[in-house]
Amino acid sequence: MEGIKDFGQALNWLKNGKKVARQGWNGKGMFLFLVPGSTFKVNRPPLLGIYEEGTEIKYCPHIDMKTADGSVVPWLASQTDMLAEDWETVN
């Protein structure tokens, strides 16, 4: 685990393949990780119906969160998260 830093450092850690979390989060085992961008061919809903099957689409990089119950959800930073100085890497 690397030391406590601000959100800017947390973003750098994510870009370098590390998982990050805030000490202030209540849920055990919660962390963020970067999902790299990719391209893939549409082959199932919900994208079928929006695109024709076989259409190649660009999947942009984004940040996901592993939640306390083990689920994975897309994540957006709150004002509190962006201004916090309790970010750290997790193993």
Steps between C-alpha positions, in 0.01 A plus 500: 500500500628843410455805724207735527458742209250720323267415211758601237740238633218247519433556126869448423497175698192383308669582167797290614283194564456534875179473701413793726264575788428770752564441866173683568282243320291289736463183291758224548685391188385789281745629242522663156673365191550626147328308220714550191346596170445239232300425190259211458228376269141528620351156562243531784252732668482774606719615210303288251209721414724805512758364254482225241659170601869496410540878514838584649475759775754684708473431874659801671717471810316564826523448874301224673453428869500166676234548766483360853266220383736398219305659215665722238343831399606800289635773727486880490694716743305719740620844604603346832701226325680748275599724790593221742858440602456146634557303176723194512585199287362159594630151430 
